[in-house]
Amino acid sequence: MQDGIFKSPVAFAQAPLKPISGIVNGMETAITMADKAIESSRYELLSICDVSALNRFGVKGPNAAEWLASANLTLPEAKNSWTLQGKRELVLRLGEVSI
């Protein structure tokens, strides 16, 4: 069996722009959309990237908040919000905390 390279829906939408693509965690994704000067000027206004190929981990259940706290991760105060922990850990809260 041959391992395939996957494409996200974002990659299909970006295809007409002819990006320079690369493989991230087995998924083809746009690495750059233009030359460095154009990319730098765009970055000053807005930066969007496809993160669907990045690793993620979910926790749910009645003890999820306590488990995150024991892992030294801060749970966001409000549902449907997020908080950044350091430079790489993003914690999303998608529901109520059940007690």
N, C-alpha and C positions, 0 to 999 in steps of 0.2 A: 504494500500500500504506500502511495506517495503522499508525503505531507504537503498540504496546500498552503498558499499564502492567502490570508483573508483580507477583505477590504471592508471598511465601515461605510455606512450610508454617506457620511461626510466626504469620504474619498471619491465616491461617485459624483457628488455635487461639485467637487473641486476640479474634476477631470477637465472640463473645458478651459480652465485657467492654465493648464499644462504645468503643474507644479513639479519641482524636483522631488521625487519620492524616495523613501527609504523604508526599511523594515524595522519595526519596533515591536518586540515581543510576538513575532510571527504575523504581524498585521502591516500591510502596506499603508503608509501614511505620508502626507505632505511634509517635507522637511523645510523647504523654502518655496515661496511663491514668486519671487523676483530676485534681482540682484541685491547685494548687501546695502547699497545706498537707498534703494527704494524700501527695502524691509525696515531699515533704521528709521526712515521718515514716517512710515506707517506705524511703527511701534510707539512713537511719541503720542499718537492719537488713540490707538486701539490695538489690542493684541488678543487674538483668539486662536486656540489650538484644539485639535481633536485628541482627547485623552482616553478614548475608548479602548486603546490598546494597553493602557497602564494597569498594573496590578491593583486590585481592590479587595476589601474584606468587609463583610457585613456582620453586625451583631444585632440580635433582636431578642425580645423576651423580657420577663419581669425583672431579671437581674442584670440587664444590659448596662444600665447607668452605673451600677456598682462595679461591674467588671471593667468598664472603661476607666473609672476612677482608680481602680487597683493597678491599671496599666499606665497610670500617670497621664491620662488623656482627659481633657476638659470637655464636658458635654455642653453644647450651646444652650443658652437659656430658653430660647423660643423654638417651637417646632418649625420645620421647614426653613432652617437656618444652618449656618456652618461656622466653624472656627478653625483657624490655622494653628497647628501645634508645631513650632519650630519652622523649618524651611520645607519639610516634605510631607508631613502628616496633616491631612485635611479631615476633620471630623464633621460629618453631616448628621443632622437630626431631622428625621422625617416624620416623627409622630410624637404623641404624648408619652410622658413617663407614667407607667402604671404602678401604683403602690398598693 
